[in-house]
Amino acid sequence: MHTGSMLTVVFDAGPLITACKFESQGKLVVDHLLSGCRIVIAPRVEEEVAIRGAGYSDGVAAGERIAQGSLQVMPLTERKWVRHLAAYAVGDGERDSINLCGQVKVNTLVTDDYLAFVAAVRLGLEVWMLPDLVVRLAEGERLTVEAAEAILQAIRPRYHVGVIEHSLVHLQEVRERVESGGAS
């Protein structure tokens, strides 16, 4: 596996719920992801998923990982883009996740919310959906291609078929580069 610097990503609630709900190869998707990247969340996302969602298995899983320190809750001390985000109909968690990206050095925002995706791109952030993160971790050899494919199949029910198929095609390209010994 890869030994370079750790990839740091900010998750909003949607991808966190998905990662804490679905299993692949005998463990939760979030645990696969945590072996390849650092996941940071805003307190509002913790509230949405782990506190208000404490009655659900995904909320319990998120809460356990927060308590263990594997999921890092980072306080929002700066709201850099209040005026930019004011007219978007994004939820509090998405808004705070975008603002968290403006506050800390992260590689990308991981969101499945369309408007949050658009707003973040327009603010100049790198933005991925959860399947994009899975593929990127395989590209960087932080997940095996087989593990990445299993994760994509596991989370398939949460996404439009085109999103998963696109990711599987991209993952096949990664597999071909790995098998040919080429650089990713």
C-alpha positions in Angstrom: 0.0 0.0 0.0 0.9 3.7 -0.4 3.3 5.3 2.1 3.1 9.0 1.1 1.2 11.7 3.0 -2.3 10.9 4.1 -5.1 12.2 2.0 -7.5 14.4 4.0 -11.1 14.8 3.0 -14.1 16.5 4.5 -17.3 14.5 4.5 -20.8 15.8 4.6 -23.6 13.7 6.1 -24.7 11.8 3.0 -21.5 10.0 2.2 -20.8 9.5 5.9 -24.2 7.7 6.4 -23.5 5.6 3.3 -20.0 4.7 4.4 -21.3 3.7 7.9 -24.3 1.8 6.6 -22.9 -0.5 3.9 -20.4 -3.4 4.4 -17.9 -4.8 2.0 -15.5 -7.8 2.5 -16.7 -8.2 6.1 -16.3 -4.7 7.3 -18.0 -1.3 7.0 -17.1 0.8 4.1 -16.0 3.6 6.4 -13.3 1.3 7.9 -11.9 0.6 4.4 -11.8 4.3 3.7 -10.2 5.2 7.0 -7.3 2.9 6.2 -6.6 5.0 3.2 -7.5 8.6 4.2 -8.2 11.0 7.0 -11.9 11.9 7.3 -12.8 15.2 8.9 -16.4 16.3 9.6 -18.0 19.5 10.9 -19.8 19.4 14.2 -23.2 19.8 12.4 -22.5 16.6 10.5 -21.7 14.8 13.7 -25.0 16.1 15.1 -27.0 15.0 12.0 -25.4 11.5 11.7 -24.1 10.4 15.1 -26.4 12.2 17.5 -29.8 12.6 15.8 -29.1 9.3 14.0 -28.1 7.4 17.1 -31.1 5.1 16.7 -29.7 3.8 13.4 -26.8 1.5 12.8 -25.0 4.0 10.7 -25.3 6.6 13.4 -24.0 4.2 16.0 -21.1 3.3 13.7 -20.2 7.0 13.1 -20.5 7.7 16.8 -18.2 4.9 17.7 -15.5 6.0 15.2 -15.8 9.6 16.4 -15.4 8.4 20.0 -12.3 6.4 19.0 -10.9 9.4 17.1 -10.8 7.7 13.7 -13.4 10.2 12.4 -12.2 13.7 13.4 -14.8 16.3 14.3 -13.2 19.7 13.6 -14.9 22.8 15.1 -15.9 25.5 12.6 -14.1 28.7 13.6 -14.4 30.5 10.3 -17.3 31.0 7.9 -15.4 32.2 4.9 -18.3 31.9 2.3 -21.4 33.0 4.1 -22.5 35.4 1.4 -21.5 33.0 -1.4 -23.6 30.2 0.1 -26.6 32.3 1.3 -28.8 31.7 -1.7 -28.1 28.0 -2.2 -30.7 25.8 -0.6 -28.1 23.5 1.0 -28.5 22.0 4.4 -26.6 23.2 7.5 -24.3 20.2 7.3 -23.4 20.8 3.7 -22.9 24.5 4.3 -20.6 23.8 7.3 -18.7 21.2 5.4 -18.0 23.6 2.6 -16.9 26.2 5.1 -14.7 23.7 6.9 -12.9 23.2 3.6 -12.1 26.9 3.6 -10.8 26.7 7.1 -8.5 23.7 7.0 -6.1 22.2 4.5 -7.9 19.4 2.9 -7.6 17.6 -0.4 -11.3 17.5 -1.2 -14.9 17.7 -0.1 -16.9 14.5 -0.4 -20.6 15.2 -0.9 -23.5 13.5 -2.6 -25.6 16.7 -2.5 -26.1 18.2 -6.0 -26.3 21.9 -4.9 -23.5 21.5 -2.4 -21.4 20.0 -5.2 -22.2 22.9 -7.5 -21.6 25.6 -4.9 -18.3 24.0 -3.8 -17.0 23.7 -7.4 -17.9 27.3 -8.0 -15.9 28.3 -4.9 -12.9 26.5 -6.4 -12.9 23.4 -4.2 -12.1 19.9 -5.4 -15.3 18.0 -4.9 -15.9 14.3 -5.2 -18.8 11.9 -4.7 -18.1 8.9 -2.5 -17.6 6.6 -5.5 -14.9 9.1 -6.7 -13.1 8.8 -3.4 -13.1 5.0 -3.6 -11.6 5.1 -7.1 -9.0 7.7 -6.1 -7.9 5.6 -3.2 -7.4 2.7 -5.6 -5.4 5.0 -7.9 -3.2 6.0 -5.1 -2.8 2.4 -4.0 -4.5 3.1 -0.7 -7.1 0.5 -1.5 -6.7 -2.6 -3.7 -8.7 -2.5 -6.9 -10.6 -5.6 -5.7 -11.5 -3.8 -2.4 -12.6 -0.7 -4.3 -14.7 -2.7 -6.7 -16.4 -4.5 -3.8 -17.1 -1.2 -2.1 -18.7 0.2 -5.3 -20.9 -2.9 -5.6 -21.9 -2.6 -1.9 -22.9 1.1 -2.1 -24.6 0.7 -5.5 -28.2 1.0 -4.0 -27.4 4.6 -2.9 -26.5 5.9 -6.4 -27.8 6.4 -9.8 -26.7 3.5 -12.0 -24.6 5.9 -14.2 -22.5 7.0 -11.2 -21.5 3.5 -10.3 -21.0 2.3 -13.8 -18.8 5.4 -14.5 -16.7 4.6 -11.4 -16.4 0.9 -12.4 -15.1 1.9 -15.8 -12.6 4.3 -14.2 -11.6 1.5 -11.8 -11.1 -0.9 -14.7 -8.6 1.6 -16.2 -6.8 1.7 -12.8 -6.7 -2.1 -12.8 -5.2 -2.2 -16.3 -2.5 0.3 -15.4 -1.7 -1.7 -12.2 -1.5 -5.0 -14.2 0.6 -3.4 -16.9 3.0 -2.0 -14.2 2.3 1.6 -15.4 2.1 4.5 -13.1 -1.3 5.6 -11.8 
